[in-house]
Amino acid sequence: MIGRLWNSASLRQGSSVLFRSCSSKASAPAAASDEPLYREIYQNNQVVRLVLNNPKKRNVLTMKVMDTLLMELKGINGIEKVRAVIIASEGNAFSAGHDLKELKVEESSGHAQKELFAKCTELMSQIQRMDVPVIAEVDGVAAAAGCQLVASCDIAIGVILRPRIEGRNLLLDSFDSSCPEHPS
C-alpha cells in the first residue's frame, strides 16, 4: 500500500503531461515503483497526481488498484490544502478496465463479481463526491471500466489529437472528421 498521503517515500520523478514546465514538483527517488499506483505531489502540496502503474497489463483496475485509489482519494478529500487531483497512467494505455481474471465465474453465486462491481461503484462515486476537481490525464486507451473512470472525473484531458471509438470494421470520429488521423 502507498500509506499516508504526506508520509510516503514512494514519490517518484517523472514527467507529467500537465506539469512538464512545473518547477515546484516534489522531489522523490527516481527508482520506478512496483506498486500498482503511485503518487506525485506538485505546486507546494496543492496538486496530487495519482498514477496507475501496471503498464504490462494496460493498467487494469484490479481490486487492489481500486482499493488503493479509493483509500488515496478518501485521504486527499480531507486535506484542505489540496486544490486538485489528477489521475494518470504509465504506459500506452490509460486503463483497459477490470482484470478479466478477477471476473471469472469460479462459483455459482457470483459473489466475487458482485464485490468487484460494488468496489468499482464506490470508487466512481468517491471521485464524483470529491471536494476538489478530479482530472483524468488520458494518454492512451481507456476501455470499459477505464472509460468509466475517465467519465467519473470532472475534467478529462487527452493527449491524442481527438477521441475516437474503434470497432472491428468501424471508426467513428467523435468530434471533427477533418482532423488528420493520429499516428499509432
Secondary structure, 3 states (H helix, E strand, C coil): CCCCCCCCCCCCCCCCCCCCCCCCCCCCCCCCCCCCEEEEEECCCCEEEEEECCHHHCCCECHHHHHHHHHHHHHHHCCCCCCEEEEEECCCEEECCECHHHHCCCCCCCHHHHHHHHHHHHHHHHHHHCCCCEEEEECCEECCHHHHHHHHCCEEEECCCCCEEECCCCEEECCCCCCCCCCC
